């Protein structure tokens, strides 16, 4: 069995493992607590409205497309599985580990798992963004899934960090929670803008727009958080549109 063939089968196995653990986290649920119940237990000023988490369905659907796309006949260029190597497998392992630790209320360990997941996705993202002259399949089933996945994990890591601080009673060095929430949202938007600009990625900032609107909706009674979230969402949406319609010399849209 070739290395590429081995990767694509392992990718499929670990992807199915992620789906299984996610289904069990809802159906059982794991630890007798749903993910949302745990989130409500450690509620923060950057916790988004519940509907925002439906983006996981989109992420897993696109990842399924990525996994299956690797089984297509070779076209004289490295397959997605070969490009990414074992990093997708690692990301699946960290994803499952985070869920298990989160439902076991091992919040600090879960934070470590989500940071490792974020690191693995950064590596995968960088490997996908350097694909030159991508085919339609590579654009929609390789680059797009990991733009959305990385964007959401950036936000999820911010929220998980806030949860750890909330759980451990961090005082914020005497500054109000609203200040830190607004500061973190601003920093996140700057990160999204930097990636969009340097990577010509119009998709990733839209994930932040989705999350920030949900944060604004959830905290409409906290003026500083509400205004920061909505202003950042508006700026990122405008930036995304500009990046999308800015064409390269080859005339292709930036996705």
C-alpha positions in Angstrom: 0.0 0.0 0.0 1.4 3.4 -1.0 1.9 6.2 1.5 -0.9 8.2 -0.2 -3.2 5.2 -0.1 -2.4 4.7 3.6 -3.1 8.3 4.5 -6.5 8.4 2.8 -7.7 5.3 4.6 -6.5 6.6 7.9 -8.1 9.9 7.2 -11.4 8.2 6.6 -11.1 6.1 9.8 -10.3 9.1 12.0 -13.0 11.2 10.4 -15.6 8.5 11.1 -14.2 8.5 14.7 -14.8 12.2 15.0 -18.3 11.9 13.8 -19.0 9.0 16.2 -17.7 10.9 19.2 -19.7 14.0 18.2 -22.9 11.9 17.8 -22.3 10.3 21.2 -21.8 13.6 22.8 -25.3 14.5 21.8 -27.1 11.2 21.9 -25.9 9.9 25.3 -24.7 12.6 26.1 -21.1 12.0 27.2 -20.7 12.5 30.9 -24.4 13.1 31.2 -24.0 16.7 30.1 -24.4 18.3 26.7 -21.8 20.6 25.2 -24.2 23.5 25.6 -24.9 22.8 29.2 -21.2 22.9 30.0 -20.8 26.1 28.1 -23.7 27.7 30.1 -22.0 26.6 33.3 -19.0 28.7 32.4 -20.7 31.5 30.7 -18.5 34.4 29.4 -18.9 37.7 27.6 -17.6 36.1 24.4 -19.9 33.1 24.5 -21.9 33.3 21.2 -25.6 32.5 20.8 -26.3 28.8 20.6 -27.2 28.8 16.9 -23.6 29.8 16.1 -22.4 26.2 16.9 -24.5 24.9 13.9 -21.4 25.7 11.8 -20.0 22.4 13.0 -22.4 20.7 10.7 -21.0 22.6 7.7 -17.5 21.9 8.8 -18.0 18.2 9.1 -19.9 18.0 5.8 -17.0 19.8 4.1 -14.4 17.6 5.8 -16.3 14.6 4.6 -15.9 16.0 1.1 -12.2 16.4 1.7 -11.8 12.8 2.9 -13.7 11.4 -0.1 -11.9 13.7 -2.6 -8.7 12.0 -1.7 -10.0 8.7 -3.2 -10.3 10.2 -6.7 -7.9 8.9 -9.4 -4.5 10.5 -9.5 -4.2 13.5 -11.8 -0.4 13.9 -12.0 -0.2 16.1 -8.9 0.0 15.4 -5.1 -3.3 14.3 -3.7 -4.8 16.2 -0.7 -4.0 13.3 1.6 -0.3 13.3 0.5 0.0 17.1 0.8 -1.3 17.2 4.4 0.2 13.9 5.5 -0.6 12.9 9.1 -1.8 16.3 10.2 -5.4 15.7 9.4 -5.2 12.5 11.5 -3.7 14.5 14.3 -6.5 17.1 14.1 -9.1 14.4 14.3 -7.4 13.0 17.4 -7.3 16.4 19.1 -10.9 17.0 18.2 -12.0 13.8 19.8 -9.8 14.4 22.8 -11.2 17.9 23.3 -14.8 16.6 23.3 -14.0 13.8 25.8 -12.2 16.1 28.2 -14.8 18.9 27.9 -17.6 16.5 28.8 -15.6 15.1 31.7 -15.3 18.7 32.9 -11.5 18.6 32.6 -11.7 22.2 31.3 -8.0 23.1 31.6 -6.9 19.8 29.8 -9.6 20.5 27.2 -8.0 23.9 26.5 -4.7 22.2 25.9 -6.4 19.8 23.4 -8.1 22.7 21.5 -4.8 24.6 21.3 -3.2 21.5 19.8 -6.1 21.2 17.4 -5.6 24.8 16.4 -1.9 24.2 15.8 -2.6 21.2 13.6 -5.1 23.2 11.6 -2.7 26.1 11.1 -0.2 23.6 9.6 -2.9 22.1 7.4 -4.2 25.5 6.3 -0.7 26.6 5.3 -0.2 23.4 3.3 -3.5 24.0 1.4 -3.0 27.7 0.8 0.2 27.1 -1.2 -1.6 25.0 -3.8 -1.1 26.9 -7.1 -3.7 27.0 -9.8 -6.2 24.8 -7.8 -8.7 22.7 -9.6 -12.4 23.2 -8.8 -12.2 20.1 -6.5 -9.1 21.5 -4.7 -10.8 24.9 -4.3 -14.0 23.6 -2.8 -13.0 20.4 -1.1 -9.5 21.1 0.1 -9.0 24.9 0.6 -12.5 25.9 1.6 -13.0 23.3 4.4 -9.9 24.3 6.2 -10.5 28.0 5.8 -13.8 27.6 7.6 -12.5 25.1 10.1 -9.5 27.2 11.1 -11.6 30.3 11.3 -14.0 28.7 13.7 -11.2 27.1 15.8 -9.7 30.6 16.2 -13.0 31.8 17.7 -13.5 28.5 19.7 -10.0 28.9 21.2 -10.8 32.4 22.3 -14.0 31.2 23.9 -12.3 28.2 25.5 -9.6 30.5 26.9 -12.2 32.8 28.4 -13.9 29.7 29.9 -10.7 28.6 31.6 -10.2 32.1 33.0 -13.8 32.2 34.2 -13.6 28.8 35.9 -10.5 29.8 37.7 -11.8 33.2 38.9 -9.3 35.3 37.0 -9.6 38.9 38.2 -8.6 40.6 35.0 -5.9 42.6 36.8 -8.6 44.8 38.1 -10.0 45.8 34.7 -13.7 45.1 34.0 -14.8 42.0 32.1 -16.3 44.2 29.3 -12.9 45.7 28.6 -11.3 42.3 28.2 -14.1 41.0 26.1 -13.9 44.0 23.7 -10.1 43.7 23.6 -10.2 40.0 22.8 -12.8 40.5 20.0 -10.7 43.3 18.6 -7.6 41.2 18.6 -9.5 38.3 17.0 -10.7 40.6 14.2 -7.2 41.9 13.6 -6.0 38.3 13.3 -8.8 37.5 10.8 -8.0 40.6 8.8 -4.3 39.7 8.7 -4.9 36.2 7.4 -7.4 37.5 4.8 -4.9 40.1 3.6 -1.8 38.0 3.5 -3.4 34.7 2.3 -5.9 36.3 0.0 -8.6 34.4 1.8 -12.1 35.8 1.6 -13.7 32.9 3.5 -12.0 32.8 6.8 -13.1 36.3 7.9 -16.7 35.4 7.1 -16.5 32.8 9.8 -15.5 35.5 12.3 -18.5 37.6 11.0 -20.8 34.6 11.7 -19.4 34.2 15.2 -19.2 37.9 16.1 -22.8 38.5 15.0 -23.8 35.6 17.3 -21.8 37.2 20.1 -23.5 40.5 19.5 -26.9 38.9 19.5 -26.2 37.0 22.7 -24.8 40.1 24.6 -27.1 42.8 23.3 -27.5 44.0 26.9 -23.7 44.6 27.2 -23.1 47.7 25.2 -19.3 47.5 24.9 -19.4 43.8 23.7 -22.4 44.4 21.5 -20.9 47.4 19.6 -17.4 45.8 19.3 -18.9 42.6 17.9 -21.1 44.3 15.4 -18.5 46.8 14.3 -15.8 44.1 13.9 -18.3 42.0 11.9 -19.1 44.8 9.6 -15.4 45.6 8.9 -14.5 42.0 8.3 -17.5 41.5 6.0 -16.3 44.5 3.9 -12.7 43.2 3.9 -13.9 39.7 2.8 -15.9 41.2 -0.1 -12.9 43.3 -1.1 -10.5 40.3 -1.0 -13.1 38.1 -3.0 -13.5 40.6 -5.8 -9.8 41.5 -6.0 -8.6 39.4 -8.8 -5.1 38.1 -9.4 -3.3 38.4 -12.7 -4.9 35.0 -13.7 -8.3 36.5 -13.2 -9.4 34.0 -10.6 -11.4 35.0 -7.5 -9.7 34.6 -4.2 -11.3 31.7 -2.3 
